[in-house]
Each structure stands twice: as structure tokens, then as C-alpha cells.
Amino acid sequence: MELQKYADAHSHIQDFENVEQIVKESSESGINHIICNSTTFDYLPQSLLNLYPLIIPCIGLHPWYIHKEQIIDYQKMENILKLDERIQVGEIGLDFIKAKEKEDQKKQCEVFITQLQLAIKYNRSMSIHCVRASGEMLKIFKKQLKGQNYNAAIIMHSYGCPKEITGSLDKLYPNFYYSLCLNMKMEQLNYIDKNKLLFETDAPYQYNPKIVESEDQKSHPKFLIKLIQDCATYLNEPLLAQIVYSNFRRALKL
């Protein structure tokens, strides 16, 4: 009998000191794919792509690292996307807890839109960070996706938006996917379509000892398996792992 395969929809594997060991442990646990997101353009995802075939690398500027006076080299991001069609876009988005001033929020929106446009141009999937900005993000998606020849996945990372926003996103574009993390609330499973559902660890971040305890207090891709098992129990859906893995393969066109 073939062992169940798993896919971690969001991580920052490059932030571990022992990347090779983490990848080895993940693979041995049944993790078949790991999306690895950057936070700045200084990270070169193609290096991980060449070393570890199970990693799906992304390039993007995280909203935490955007400053209103910043000059951003978007050409560097575009050049990286041109290197290999397997490189995706992320982690990009909006965080209005981090940006409380209107000028800072405006800058975040500008940077997000430009990166979103690059993802559309090259038809790459996106990993989206959205904190206290769901209304503004929905407006941006409505405007930027309209009339575009784009069919890649938009993965809402560490998803926590309410049911109403989820419904609006589903109506807007068919390829939104909702990735739940180790700190998720089980109630979210009640309003997310199982065929749009993904799971992530955000490793090495978002450690949650209620799911799996770890001496170093860091998340790990292998913790994904226990998270999915817990969610399968909550939903009374024994095939959840298979459903979610199929969702991931469909989303990333694998």
C-alpha cells in the first residue's frame, strides 16, 4: 500500500540553519512538496530549486520589509522569475497591523500591486499575506484580475479572513486556495470548500505546541501531518489528506 503523500503550502525553509537535514526529515515523513517563500529579493530561490527537487521556491517582497521611502528593484524580481518557470511569487501582500499610517499602507498597496502584476504577466502562483487588510486586498484583486489571461493559483497564506471575504474571493476568481496553519481555528473548516483547502507549517515560524511539541520551539514541515489528522477528525473526513494533496497538485499544476 502506497504511503500518503503531503504538501506544505507555505514555509521559509531557507531560514533554518540545517536546511539539508530539515528537507531530509520532511521527505522521510511523507512530505512530497514544500513551497518555500522569500521575504526579500536578496534570497535566491533557484539555489534551493537545484539542490532539493521537493522544494517549490518563490520570490517576493514581504509587506513587513516595505518602507515608504524605499526604492524597490522590481527588475531583480522579474529577472529571477525569468530564470525558471517553476519559481513562483511570494510572500507578498498587505499587513495593516504593521503599517498603521496611511502613507505606509499606500506604499504596501503599490508594492503588492506591482508584484501581483508580475505574477499575472508570467502566470505564476502567488502566496498572499493578508492581515487586517482584507477589504483593501479584495478591491485590488477585483481591479487587477479583471480581463487578465491568468489561471494560476492564488494561495491565501495562514488564512484567517471571515466567511464573507471567502465567499467574495470564490466568486471573483476560481483558483483561490485557502492555506491553514498550525495556529488555525477549527471553525474555519466549516466555511472553506474542501476542494480549495491547503495546509501549511510556515516553518520555522508559527510553532504551536498544541499540535506537536518540539524542543527547539520551531515549526517543521513534518508537523503538517498531525495538523491534517486533527482536521480530518474534526470534519469526520478520513480522506482529507488525499483531498488536500490533490488540491495542491491541481493548484500548482503538478
FENURZI-V492019 format. One record per backbone hydrogen bond with DSSP energy under -0.5 kcal/mol. NH is the residue of the N-H (numbers start at 1). CO is the residue of the C=O. E is the energy in kcal/mol with one decimal. If there is no record, write none. Layout:
BEGIN
((NH;CO;E) (NH;CO;E))
END
This chain:
BEGIN
((6;30;-2.1) (8;33;-2.6) (9;7;-0.7) (9;199;-2.6) (11;35;-0.8) (12;203;-3.6) (15;12;-2.6) (16;13;-2.0) (22;18;-2.2) (23;19;-2.7) (24;20;-2.1) (25;21;-2.6) (26;22;-2.3) (27;23;-2.6) (28;24;-2.3) (29;25;-1.1) (29;26;-0.5) (30;26;-0.6) (30;27;-1.2) (31;26;-2.4) (32;6;-3.3) (32;30;-0.7) (33;6;-1.2) (34;54;-2.3) (35;8;-2.8) (36;34;-0.5) (36;56;-2.6) (37;11;-3.1) (37;35;-0.6) (38;90;-1.6) (43;40;-0.8) (45;43;-0.8) (47;44;-1.4) (48;44;-0.5) (48;45;-0.6) (49;45;-1.9) (50;46;-2.0) (51;47;-1.2) (52;48;-3.0) (55;52;-1.9) (56;34;-3.0) (57;55;-0.7) (58;36;-2.0) (59;88;-2.2) (62;39;-2.2) (62;60;-0.6) (65;62;-1.9) (66;63;-1.3) (70;67;-2.2) (72;70;-0.6) (74;72;-1.5) (76;73;-0.8) (77;73;-1.0) (78;74;-2.6) (79;75;-2.7) (80;76;-1.8) (81;77;-2.1) (82;78;-1.9) (83;79;-0.8) (83;80;-0.7) (84;80;-0.7) (87;84;-1.8) (88;57;-2.7) (89;125;-2.5) (90;59;-1.4) (92;127;-2.2) (94;129;-2.3) (96;131;-2.4) (99;95;-1.9) (100;98;-0.8) (105;101;-2.3) (106;102;-2.6) (107;103;-2.0) (108;104;-2.3) (109;105;-2.3) (110;106;-2.3) (111;107;-2.5) (112;108;-2.7) (113;109;-2.7) (114;110;-2.1) (115;111;-2.2) (116;112;-2.7) (117;113;-2.5) (118;114;-1.5) (119;115;-2.1) (120;116;-2.3) (121;117;-2.6) (122;118;-2.1) (123;120;-0.9) (124;119;-2.3) (126;153;-2.2) (127;89;-1.9) (128;126;-0.6) (128;155;-3.2) (129;92;-3.1) (130;128;-0.5) (131;94;-1.9) (137;133;-2.6) (138;134;-2.3) (139;135;-1.8) (140;136;-2.1) (141;137;-2.7) (142;138;-2.4) (143;139;-1.9) (144;140;-3.0) (145;141;-2.5) (146;142;-0.6) (148;145;-1.9) (150;148;-1.5) (153;251;-0.7) (154;175;-2.5) (155;126;-3.3) (155;153;-0.6) (156;154;-0.7) (156;177;-3.1) (157;128;-1.9) (157;155;-1.0) (159;156;-0.7) (159;179;-2.8) (166;162;-2.0) (167;163;-2.4) (168;164;-1.9) (169;165;-2.6) (170;166;-2.3) (171;167;-1.8) (172;168;-1.6) (173;169;-2.1) (176;173;-0.9) (177;154;-2.7) (178;196;-3.0) (179;156;-2.2) (179;177;-0.6) (180;178;-0.6) (180;198;-2.4) (184;181;-1.7) (188;185;-2.1) (189;186;-1.8) (190;187;-1.7) (191;188;-1.4) (192;188;-0.7) (193;191;-0.5) (196;193;-2.4) (197;194;-1.0) (198;178;-2.5) (200;180;-2.3) (201;10;-1.0) (202;10;-2.7) (205;202;-2.6) (211;208;-1.8) (212;208;-1.6) (217;214;-1.3) (219;204;-1.4) (223;220;-2.2) (224;221;-1.7) (225;222;-1.1) (227;223;-1.7) (228;224;-2.5) (229;225;-2.1) (230;226;-2.4) (231;227;-2.1) (232;228;-2.5) (233;229;-2.0) (234;230;-2.1) (235;231;-2.4) (236;232;-0.9) (237;232;-2.4) (240;237;-1.8) (243;239;-2.4) (244;240;-2.9) (245;241;-2.1) (246;242;-2.2) (247;243;-2.3) (248;244;-2.3) (249;245;-2.3) (250;246;-2.4) (251;247;-2.9) (252;248;-2.5) (253;250;-0.7) (254;249;-2.6))
END
